[in-house]
């Protein structure tokens, strides 16, 4: 009897609850409301904060020490890059001999690994060029999260973010040039190197992300560093043997000691730390902790341990970059699965070679690249402004042809939910971008000619 009464009461409560609930709409009943703040955990793991702080301290000290004790002694960017990569490559070889990591991997995509190595060489080469031309604080702010600020212009996720980062760049340029037009040529290579570093960082992250699931993050980072050292060797031999550069000046002992430290901090500690967290879920949390730490460490260690004092522009740039690069939690939900870079390159190349017109243009591009390389090397060897300027002009011609070929491939893409009219106008935009590049290089050649006259 008691059980029957309890079941009747339970049925009454359930029916009351069902009656009090709103009637579901048939048009929206298949839609589920998701709260990203509940899906994406805002808290970091317990062991994450010490690793982030340690990696940031090593990153800041490594760049400031490289700036003051190596690059300011006029040893050359390639000299520093080659020795840092050589230390990293030697460490990888020792690690391979002691552990035999290659034998443990059944299949290695060597083409993707070689591509990642070349991109890593470009990434750190551009970083050291920027560090040679600009202040270390400015380079630290722009390079550690380079993929964040460049994505604001490439993905068009938010106009506010793009304008905020653009304001940070404008303030940085104006503060460095001190509103003087004749000093633009001094700092322009540094900001160009920052742009190349950001683009190469995006490419490196994409390629490494393709390799990590099959090889592991530590193996991928280590052997990418070894490959970057191999790519740097021909450039260093060309500089030393063919160009007959003067020998490096005698350096203090501390300058030689910090090279292994810089190699460990930049080549291993920082990338391993970055790839040890699930950035899909923790990107905003990691950035909220890491970027302010970088800015504070750079401002404190500069005057305390190095002869560099922060300026008002550094504070303004850091503030704008923080608000411009801060990742929204909803952006992590829109990350598309990654396709192998080599597969994409093969697809594009197949589309280009399948068309007779684009195939002829591609062959001309290869021929033009060969002439440009010979002209650039001989122009640097003989210090001829005419050859160097014509080689740079040919380089932008090659870039224009490459952009045109890519635009011809993109024009064949089908419309989607974002670009409902397709990609037919991409060829017009590529022509406009090529015109802007030619104007910029013409201005550079004019400044160089006036300086030599």
C-alpha positions in Angstrom: 0.0 0.0 0.0 2.8 2.4 0.9 4.6 1.6 -2.3 1.5 2.3 -4.4 1.0 5.7 -2.7 4.7 6.6 -3.3 4.5 5.7 -7.0 1.3 7.8 -7.3 3.0 10.8 -5.7 6.1 10.4 -8.0 3.9 10.3 -11.1 2.1 13.4 -9.9 5.4 15.3 -9.4 6.7 14.3 -12.8 3.5 15.3 -14.5 3.5 18.7 -12.7 7.1 19.3 -13.9 6.2 18.4 -17.5 3.2 20.7 -17.5 5.2 23.6 -16.1 7.9 23.3 -18.8 7.4 25.4 -22.0 6.2 23.7 -25.1 9.2 23.0 -27.4 9.2 24.8 -30.8 9.4 22.4 -33.7 11.6 24.8 -35.6 14.3 25.0 -33.0 14.1 21.7 -31.1 17.1 20.3 -33.0 19.3 23.2 -32.0 21.4 22.8 -28.8 22.6 25.9 -27.0 26.2 25.5 -26.0 28.0 27.8 -23.6 31.6 28.1 -24.7 32.7 29.2 -21.3 31.5 25.9 -19.8 32.9 23.8 -22.6 36.3 25.4 -22.7 38.0 25.1 -19.3 39.4 28.5 -18.2 41.8 27.1 -15.7 45.3 25.8 -16.3 46.7 22.5 -15.0 48.6 22.6 -11.7 52.0 22.0 -13.3 51.4 24.5 -16.2 52.1 27.8 -14.5 55.7 27.0 -13.3 56.6 25.7 -16.8 55.2 28.8 -18.5 57.0 31.1 -16.2 60.3 29.3 -16.6 60.0 29.2 -20.3 59.2 32.9 -20.4 62.2 33.8 -18.2 64.5 31.8 -20.4 63.0 33.3 -23.6 63.4 36.9 -22.4 67.0 36.4 -21.0 68.0 34.6 -24.2 66.9 37.4 -26.5 68.3 40.2 -24.4 71.6 38.4 -24.0 71.8 37.7 -27.7 71.1 41.4 -28.4 73.7 42.8 -26.0 76.5 40.2 -26.0 76.4 38.9 -29.6 74.6 41.1 -32.1 75.7 44.4 -30.7 79.3 43.2 -31.2 78.8 43.2 -35.0 79.5 39.5 -35.4 76.7 39.2 -38.0 73.3 37.7 -37.9 74.3 34.6 -39.9 77.2 34.0 -37.6 74.9 34.0 -34.5 72.2 31.9 -36.3 74.7 29.3 -37.5 76.2 28.8 -34.1 72.9 28.7 -32.3 71.5 26.1 -34.7 74.8 24.2 -34.6 74.6 23.9 -30.8 71.0 22.7 -31.1 71.9 20.2 -33.9 74.8 18.8 -31.9 72.5 18.3 -28.9 70.0 16.4 -31.1 72.8 14.2 -32.5 73.9 13.3 -28.9 70.2 12.6 -28.0 69.8 10.4 -31.0 73.0 8.4 -30.4 72.0 7.7 -26.7 68.3 7.0 -27.3 68.0 5.8 -30.9 64.8 7.7 -31.6 64.7 7.2 -35.4 64.7 3.4 -35.1 61.6 3.6 -32.8 59.6 5.4 -35.6 58.2 3.1 -38.2 57.3 5.8 -40.8 58.6 9.3 -41.0 57.3 11.8 -43.6 60.7 13.2 -44.6 59.3 15.7 -47.0 57.2 17.4 -44.4 60.1 17.2 -41.9 62.4 18.9 -44.5 59.8 21.6 -45.1 59.4 22.3 -41.4 63.2 22.5 -41.1 63.5 25.1 -43.8 60.6 27.1 -42.3 62.3 26.9 -38.9 65.6 28.3 -40.4 63.6 31.2 -41.9 61.8 31.7 -38.6 64.9 32.1 -36.5 66.8 33.9 -39.1 64.2 36.6 -39.4 64.0 36.7 -35.6 67.7 37.5 -35.3 67.5 40.1 -38.1 64.7 41.8 -36.2 66.6 41.6 -33.0 69.7 43.2 -34.7 67.6 46.1 -36.0 65.1 46.7 -33.2 65.1 46.7 -29.4 64.9 43.3 -27.7 61.7 44.4 -25.8 60.0 45.1 -29.1 61.1 41.8 -30.6 59.9 39.9 -27.5 56.5 41.4 -27.6 56.0 40.6 -31.3 57.6 37.2 -31.7 56.5 35.0 -28.8 52.9 35.1 -29.9 53.5 35.9 -33.6 50.8 33.6 -34.8 48.2 35.4 -32.8 48.7 38.9 -34.2 49.3 37.8 -37.8 46.1 35.7 -37.7 44.1 38.9 -37.0 45.0 40.0 -40.5 44.9 36.6 -42.3 41.7 35.2 -40.8 39.7 38.4 -40.5 38.1 37.2 -37.2 37.6 40.7 -35.8 38.0 44.2 -37.2 38.6 45.5 -33.7 41.5 43.2 -33.2 43.1 44.0 -36.5 42.8 47.7 -35.9 44.2 47.4 -32.4 47.3 45.4 -33.6 47.7 47.9 -36.5 47.8 50.7 -34.0 50.4 48.9 -32.0 52.6 48.5 -35.2 52.1 52.2 -36.1 53.1 53.4 -32.6 56.1 51.1 -32.6 57.3 52.3 -36.0 56.8 56.0 -35.1 58.6 55.6 -31.8 61.6 53.9 -33.4 61.9 56.3 -36.3 61.2 59.3 -34.1 59.0 60.8 -36.8 62.0 61.2 -39.1 61.7 60.0 -42.7 65.4 59.4 -43.2 65.5 56.8 -40.4 62.9 54.6 -42.0 65.4 52.6 -44.0 67.2 51.7 -40.8 64.2 50.1 -39.1 62.3 48.8 -42.2 64.3 45.5 -42.4 63.5 44.8 -38.8 59.8 45.2 -39.2 60.0 43.3 -42.5 61.7 40.5 -40.6 59.0 40.5 -37.9 56.4 40.0 -40.7 58.5 37.1 -42.2 58.8 35.6 -38.7 55.1 35.8 -38.1 54.2 34.1 -41.5 56.9 31.5 -41.1 55.7 30.8 -37.5 52.2 30.1 -38.8 53.7 27.7 -41.4 55.9 26.0 -38.9 53.0 25.5 -36.4 50.9 24.0 -39.2 53.6 21.7 -40.5 54.7 20.6 -37.0 51.0 20.0 -36.1 50.8 17.6 -39.0 53.9 15.7 -37.8 53.3 15.6 -34.1 50.5 13.0 -34.0 52.7 10.4 -35.7 56.2 11.4 -34.4 55.6 13.1 -31.1 56.3 16.7 -30.2 59.8 16.2 -28.8 61.1 14.2 -31.8 59.5 16.6 -34.3 61.0 19.7 -32.6 64.4 18.1 -32.2 64.9 16.8 -35.7 63.4 20.0 -37.2 66.1 21.8 -35.4 68.7 19.4 -36.9 67.3 20.0 -40.3 67.4 23.8 -39.9 71.1 23.5 -39.0 71.7 21.5 -42.2 69.9 24.2 -44.3 72.0 27.0 -42.7 75.3 25.3 -43.5 75.4 26.2 -47.3 74.6 29.8 -46.5 77.4 30.0 -44.0 79.9 28.3 -46.4 78.9 30.7 -49.1 79.4 33.7 -46.7 82.8 32.4 -45.4 84.4 31.0 -48.6 83.0 32.8 -51.6 82.3 36.2 -50.1 85.5 36.2 -48.0 83.9 37.9 -45.0 86.4 39.1 -42.4 86.9 36.8 -39.5 84.8 37.4 -36.4 86.3 39.7 -33.8 87.5 38.3 -30.5 84.6 37.9 -28.2 84.4 37.8 -24.4 84.0 34.5 -22.8 80.4 35.2 -21.7 79.4 35.7 -25.4 80.6 32.2 -26.2 79.0 30.7 -23.1 75.5 32.0 -23.7 75.3 30.4 -27.2 74.3 27.0 -25.8 72.0 28.7 -23.4 70.3 30.6 -26.2 70.1 27.4 -28.3 68.4 25.5 -25.5 66.0 28.3 -24.6 64.8 29.2 -28.1 65.1 25.9 -29.9 63.8 23.4 -27.3 62.4 24.9 -24.1 60.0 27.4 -25.7 58.6 25.2 -28.5 58.3 22.1 -26.2 56.4 24.2 -23.6 54.1 25.6 -26.3 53.2 22.2 -27.6 52.8 20.6 -24.2 49.4 22.2 -23.6 46.1 21.7 -25.4 45.9 25.1 -27.1 42.4 24.3 -28.4 41.0 24.5 -24.9 43.6 26.6 -23.1 44.7 29.3 -25.6 43.0 32.2 -23.7 44.2 31.0 -20.3 47.8 30.5 -21.5 47.9 33.9 -23.2 46.4 35.7 -20.2 49.2 34.4 -18.0 52.1 34.3 -20.5 52.0 37.6 -22.3 51.8 39.9 -19.3 54.6 37.8 -17.8 56.7 38.4 -20.9 56.1 42.2 -20.8 56.8 42.5 -17.1 60.0 40.4 -17.3 61.2 42.3 -20.3 60.6 45.6 -18.5 62.3 44.5 -15.3 65.3 42.5 -16.6 66.2 45.2 -19.2 67.5 47.8 -16.7 68.5 45.3 -14.0 70.6 42.8 -15.9 71.1 44.5 -19.3 71.7 48.0 -20.6 68.2 48.5 -22.0 65.5 50.6 -20.4 61.8 50.4 -21.4 60.1 53.4 -23.0 56.6 54.7 -23.1 56.1 53.2 -26.5 56.9 49.7 -25.1 54.1 50.0 -22.6 51.6 51.3 -25.2 52.6 48.5 -27.7 52.3 45.8 -25.0 48.8 47.1 -23.9 47.5 47.2 -27.5 49.0 43.8 -28.4 47.4 42.2 -25.3 43.9 43.4 -26.2 44.4 42.8 -29.9 45.9 39.2 -29.6 43.7 38.0 -26.7 42.0 34.9 -28.2 38.3 34.5 -27.8 37.1 31.2 -26.4 34.7 30.8 -29.3 37.5 31.0 -31.8 38.9 27.7 -30.6 35.6 25.9 -31.6 36.1 27.0 -35.2 39.5 25.4 -35.7 39.4 23.2 -38.8 41.2 19.9 -39.0 44.6 20.2 -40.5 45.5 18.6 -43.8 49.2 17.6 -44.5 51.1 20.5 -46.1 52.7 18.3 -48.7 49.3 17.0 -49.8 48.1 20.6 -50.2 51.2 21.5 -52.2 50.8 18.4 -54.5 47.1 19.3 -55.0 48.0 22.9 -56.0 50.9 21.8 -58.2 48.7 19.2 -60.0 46.0 21.9 -60.6 48.7 24.2 -62.1 50.3 21.6 -64.3 47.0 20.3 -65.6 46.3 23.6 -67.4 48.6 24.3 -70.4 48.6 28.1 -69.8 49.4 27.9 -66.1 52.0 25.1 -66.8 53.9 27.5 -69.1 53.8 30.2 -66.5 55.1 27.8 -63.9 58.0 26.9 -66.1 58.8 30.6 -66.6 58.6 31.1 -62.8 61.3 28.4 -62.3 63.5 29.9 -64.9 63.1 33.4 -63.4 63.9 32.1 -60.0 67.2 30.6 -61.2 68.2 33.9 -62.9 67.2 35.9 -59.8 69.3 33.6 -57.5 72.4 34.0 -59.7 72.0 37.7 -60.0 71.5 38.2 -56.2 74.5 36.1 -55.2 76.8 37.9 -57.7 75.4 41.3 -56.8 76.1 40.7 -53.1 79.5 39.3 -53.9 80.5 42.4 -56.0 78.4 44.9 -53.9 76.6 46.1 -57.1 73.5 48.1 -56.4 72.3 47.6 -60.0 72.5 43.8 -59.7 71.0 43.7 -56.3 68.1 46.0 -57.2 67.3 44.1 -60.4 67.5 40.8 -58.4 65.0 42.2 -55.9 62.8 43.4 -58.7 63.0 39.9 -60.2 62.1 38.4 -56.8 59.0 40.5 -56.7 58.2 39.4 -60.3 58.5 35.8 -59.1 56.3 36.6 -56.2 53.8 38.2 -58.5 53.8 35.1 -60.8 53.4 32.8 -57.8 50.5 34.8 -56.4 48.9 34.8 -59.8 49.3 31.0 -60.1 47.8 30.6 -56.6 45.0 33.0 -57.5 44.3 30.9 -60.6 43.9 27.8 -58.4 41.7 29.6 -55.9 39.5 31.0 -58.6 38.4 27.4 -59.4 37.2 26.8 -55.8 33.5 26.3 -55.3 31.4 28.8 -53.3 30.8 28.1 -49.7 28.7 29.5 -46.8 31.2 32.3 -46.2 32.1 33.2 -49.8 28.8 32.7 -51.5 29.9 34.3 -54.8 33.0 32.1 -55.0 36.7 33.2 -55.4 36.5 34.7 -58.9 37.7 38.1 -57.7 40.8 36.8 -56.1 42.8 37.3 -59.3 42.0 41.1 -59.2 43.0 41.3 -55.6 46.3 39.4 -56.3 47.1 42.0 -59.0 46.4 44.8 -56.5 48.7 43.2 -53.9 51.5 42.8 -56.5 51.3 46.5 -57.4 51.6 47.4 -53.7 54.7 45.2 -53.4 56.3 46.8 -56.4 55.7 50.3 -55.0 57.4 49.3 -51.7 60.5 47.9 -53.3 60.8 50.9 -55.6 60.8 53.2 -52.5 63.5 51.0 -50.9 65.7 51.2 -54.1 65.3 55.0 -54.2 66.4 55.4 -50.6 69.4 53.0 -51.2 70.4 55.0 -54.3 70.2 58.3 -52.5 72.2 57.0 -49.6 75.0 55.8 -52.0 75.0 59.0 -53.9 
